[in-house]
Structures are given as C-alpha cells and as structure tokens.
Amino acid sequence: MPVASVDPMASRMRRTFPAVGAALLALALVTGCAPEPAPTPTPTGFASDDEAFAAAEATYRAYVDALNNVDFADPATFEPALAWTTGEANAADKKDFSASHAEGERIEGDFKVHSFSAHNWYPAAQAVHGEACLDVSNTTIVDASGTSTVPPTRPPVVALQLTFTQGNSSTGLLLSEVAAGGGNQC
C-alpha cells in the first residue's frame, strides 16, 4: 500500500483544523488503497502478452491431444483436430488426413508436446507466434502393408514454428500456420 507523504501544509492544517485534517488523511488512505483498474482487453480478448501466450499454448496442446485421436480409417475422427486449425494449417491437415485415409495408412503411438514457447503477440493482427518441440519418438505412420513410412533419420523431437490467429474456440485462438524448424533447439 503506498504511504501518503507528509507535506508541511497538511501538517499545519491538522494542527489548526483537526476534523478537516482527519478527513483529509482518511481520504488519502482510502484513495491510496484503491485497487488498480483491470487491464482492458484488446480486440483479441487478451489483456496481456501472458494471457495471449497462455491461450496459444492451450490451443496447441488441445490440437495435439485431438491429433492423437485421429484414425485415418475413420474420417469422423478428423473433425476434432481440424476444429483447432484454420487457414494454411487446416488446409494442410485436410489434405494429409485425406491422403492417409485413401492410402490406408494409420498412426501408431502418441505425439507429446515436449516444450512450447510463445514469442510475439500482435494485437492488431490478432496473431500469436511461437515455437514448439514436438516429441514424435513414440509415433510412426504405417502404410496399408504394415510398413512404417517414417524415415529412419527422423529426429525424436522436432522443432516447429507456429502461428495462431483469433478464432472460434474455447481459447479464442486457432492454429493457422505450422512450419518445420526455427530457432528452437529441441
């Protein structure tokens, strides 16, 4: 709580007019303890970088959880993962899921978010940029004959550049772009 400074004029007033001085002191104490106004949300609904970054991480984790439930043999399982995407990410997933379905492929194992870091929030563009390290070590994609299509040189954890934009989800964001690589050392 901020402490009101004592100035000579207030001291003299308190000696001369005790009731007025007490009222002024009470007023100073009450206004000194007033709560800070709440941050004003931006058009994206986030009041701070931290809030936007937390929403981006929650969005990515929800997307990976939904991705772990995709069964290429059952296109109905695509929808929960696609619901967390928009733009380029959505188009790429639709294309990949459809091709894997047509080729009789299946995913074995689960993806895990090894780490996530949001870097920039652009309120005017309604976008958050970040990086993730996705643990793919326990996953493989198997073709119709039962042979893994994953190259043996694939690293166990892959670095991804991610972009999230405002969208209709419980977090207020959707995954809009995914690119391999980046500055993140996984």
C-alpha positions in Angstrom: 0.0 0.0 0.0 1.5 3.4 -0.9 2.2 5.6 2.0 1.0 9.2 1.7 3.8 11.7 2.1 3.5 14.4 4.7 3.8 17.9 3.5 4.1 21.0 5.7 0.7 22.4 4.6 -1.1 19.2 5.6 0.6 19.2 9.0 -0.4 22.8 9.7 -4.0 22.0 8.7 -4.1 19.0 11.0 -2.9 21.2 13.9 -5.3 24.0 13.1 -8.3 22.1 12.0 -8.2 18.6 13.5 -11.5 17.4 11.9 -10.6 18.6 8.5 -7.1 17.1 8.8 -8.5 13.7 9.9 -10.9 13.8 6.9 -8.1 14.5 4.5 -5.9 11.8 6.0 -8.8 9.3 5.7 -9.4 10.4 2.1 -5.7 10.0 1.3 -5.6 6.5 2.8 -8.8 5.4 1.0 -7.6 6.6 -2.4 -4.1 5.2 -1.7 -5.6 1.7 -1.2 -7.9 1.8 -4.2 -7.5 -1.2 -6.5 -5.8 -0.8 -9.8 -8.2 -0.8 -12.7 -8.4 -4.1 -14.6 -6.5 -4.3 -17.9 -8.6 -3.5 -20.9 -9.0 -6.5 -23.2 -7.8 -5.9 -26.8 -9.8 -6.9 -29.9 -8.5 -10.5 -29.5 -9.9 -10.6 -25.9 -6.5 -10.8 -24.3 -5.5 -8.2 -21.7 -1.7 -9.0 -21.8 1.0 -10.9 -23.5 0.9 -13.5 -20.8 -2.8 -14.1 -21.4 -2.3 -14.4 -25.2 0.7 -16.7 -24.8 -1.2 -19.0 -22.4 -4.1 -19.2 -24.8 -1.7 -20.1 -27.7 -0.1 -22.9 -25.6 -3.6 -24.2 -24.5 -4.6 -24.2 -28.2 -1.6 -26.1 -29.3 -1.9 -28.7 -26.5 -5.6 -29.2 -27.3 -4.7 -29.6 -31.0 -2.0 -32.3 -30.2 -4.5 -34.1 -27.9 -7.1 -34.2 -30.8 -4.4 -35.2 -33.2 -3.6 -38.2 -31.0 -7.2 -39.4 -31.5 -7.1 -39.2 -35.3 -7.8 -42.6 -37.0 -7.2 -42.4 -40.7 -9.7 -45.2 -41.3 -12.4 -43.1 -39.7 -12.8 -39.6 -41.2 -15.1 -38.6 -38.4 -12.1 -38.5 -36.1 -10.5 -35.8 -38.2 -13.0 -33.1 -37.1 -11.8 -32.6 -33.5 -8.2 -31.9 -34.8 -9.4 -29.8 -37.7 -11.6 -27.7 -35.2 -8.4 -26.4 -33.7 -7.0 -25.2 -37.1 -7.7 -22.6 -39.7 -6.1 -21.2 -42.8 -2.9 -23.0 -44.1 -2.8 -25.4 -41.1 -6.4 -26.5 -41.7 -5.8 -27.0 -45.5 -2.6 -29.0 -44.9 -4.2 -31.2 -42.3 -7.3 -31.9 -44.5 -5.0 -32.8 -47.5 -2.8 -35.0 -45.3 -5.6 -36.7 -43.5 -7.5 -37.4 -46.7 -4.4 -38.8 -48.5 -3.6 -41.0 -45.5 -7.2 -42.3 -45.4 -7.1 -43.0 -49.2 -3.8 -44.9 -48.9 -4.9 -47.0 -45.9 -2.3 -45.6 -43.5 -2.5 -45.4 -39.8 -0.8 -43.6 -36.9 0.6 -45.7 -34.1 1.6 -44.1 -30.8 1.0 -40.6 -29.4 2.6 -37.2 -30.0 3.7 -35.3 -26.9 4.4 -31.6 -26.5 8.0 -31.5 -25.3 8.0 -27.7 -24.9 6.2 -24.6 -26.0 7.2 -21.0 -26.1 5.2 -18.1 -27.4 7.4 -15.2 -28.6 5.2 -12.4 -30.0 1.6 -11.3 -29.7 0.4 -8.9 -32.4 -3.0 -7.5 -31.2 -3.6 -5.5 -34.4 -3.1 -8.7 -36.5 -4.8 -10.8 -33.9 -2.0 -13.3 -34.0 0.5 -15.0 -31.7 3.8 -16.5 -32.9 5.6 -19.2 -31.1 7.7 -22.4 -31.2 7.2 -25.9 -30.0 9.2 -29.0 -29.7 7.0 -32.0 -30.5 8.1 -35.4 -29.3 7.4 -37.9 -32.1 9.6 -40.6 -30.8 6.7 -42.9 -29.9 4.9 -42.4 -33.2 5.0 -44.0 -36.6 2.9 -43.9 -39.7 2.3 -47.3 -41.1 1.2 -48.0 -44.7 -1.5 -50.5 -45.8 1.1 -53.3 -45.9 2.2 -52.6 -42.3 5.5 -51.0 -43.2 6.5 -47.8 -41.4 6.7 -44.8 -43.7 8.7 -42.7 -41.3 12.3 -42.2 -42.4 14.9 -43.7 -40.0 16.6 -40.3 -39.9 13.6 -38.5 -38.4 14.7 -36.9 -35.1 12.8 -38.0 -31.9 11.8 -34.4 -31.3 11.0 -31.9 -34.0 11.1 -28.1 -33.8 8.1 -26.2 -35.2 7.3 -22.6 -35.9 3.6 -21.9 -35.1 1.2 -19.1 -35.8 -2.2 -18.7 -34.0 -4.9 -16.4 -35.1 -8.2 -15.3 -33.4 -10.8 -18.0 -33.9 -13.9 -19.6 -32.6 -12.5 -22.0 -29.9 -12.6 -22.2 -26.1 -9.2 -20.4 -26.1 -10.1 -17.7 -28.6 -7.3 -18.9 -30.9 -6.8 -21.4 -33.7 -3.6 -22.8 -35.1 -3.2 -21.2 -38.6 0.4 -22.0 -39.7 2.9 -24.7 -38.9 6.4 -24.7 -40.3 9.3 -27.1 -39.6 12.5 -25.7 -37.9 13.1 -22.4 -36.4 15.4 -21.0 -33.7 14.3 -23.5 -31.1 16.8 -26.2 -30.4 14.9 -29.3 -29.4 
